[in-house]
Amino acid sequence: MAAPDNEPQKGNTMERRLHTRHRARTTVYVVMSGRKSRICRAKNLSANGVFVETENLGLRKGQQVQLAFAINLGLVTKIHRRTAIVAHVTRGGTGLMMEQFAGR
């Protein structure tokens, strides 16, 4: 597993994450209500959030989306499906806060 990424995003701003972020290289399917799903690349992942590289998905802060992604655990690959809320949108991607982070 890659080293954790605990650096604050901008200057001296206070880090508000509850869980450590880890660099991730997994595909995330983002399903938006009434629209086709989009395939995105996760940049980092924690127990309750993910940052995906996106290009103009038309998402806005507070919007709810559905996520599906796979995590390789060695001999087993686990598929996760989560409801998420858009936390922030930047030119480089979208931060998503997952509502359910307990294993299913």
N, C-alpha and C positions, 0 to 999 in steps of 0.2 A: 504494500500500500504506500502511496506517495506521502510525503511529509505534509503535516497540517499547514494551512495558510491562515495565520491569525492576525495578519497585518490589518490595521484600519484602512478603509478605502480612501479617505481623503485627509491629508494633513494630520492634525491632532484630534480629530473627532473621536468621540467615545464609541468603542465597539459595543454593539447591542446584541450580538448573537448569543444564544444560549448554548449552542453546540459548536464544536470545532468543525471548520470547513476542511474538506480534503479535495485535492485536485482530482478531477474526474474526466474520463474520456469515454463517455457512454452516450448513446443516442437516446433522446427523450422525445416521445410523441406528445405534442401539445394539442389537446382537443378543445376547441372553443365552441360554445353553444351556437348552433345554427350555421356553423362553418366547417369546412374540411379540416382534418387534422394536419398539423405541420410537423415535419421532422426537424429537430434541432439537435445541437451538440451541447452537452453539459460541460461547463468549464470547471465548476466546483460544486460540491455536494456536502450537506450535513444531514443530521437526523431530521431536521424540520425545514430545510430549504435547499434550493438549487438555483444556480445562475446558469442560464442557457444563452448561447450565442444565437442571436436572432437578427433578422432583417425585416423591419417594418411589418410586423404581424398585426398592427393596429390595436395592440393591447393598451389598456390604460390602468393606472394604479387603482387597486381595489377590485378589479374584475376577477371573476372566478373562472378557472379552467380545470380541465382534467389532465392528468399526466400518466404516462405509462413508460416505464424504463426497466432495463435489466441490469442487475448487479452480479458480476461474476465472483463467486466465492470459492474458486478453485475447481473442485469436482462438481459443484452445483452452481447453476445460474438461476437466480431468483428474479421473477418478474414482479415489479411493484406497480400498483395503481393507486394514485392519490388525487385528492381534490386539493387545489392550490389557489392562493390569492396572489395577484400581481402586487409585489412590494415596491418595485421601481422599474422604470424603463430608461435605458441609456442608448446611445448610438451603438454600443458594442453588444448589447444583449438585454436580457430581462431577468430580474430577481424574482423568484417565486417562493412564497412561504407555504409549505405543505400543512394542511389542516390535520391530517392523520399521519402520525409517524410511528405508531406502534405496528409491529409486524402482524401480518394477516396470515 
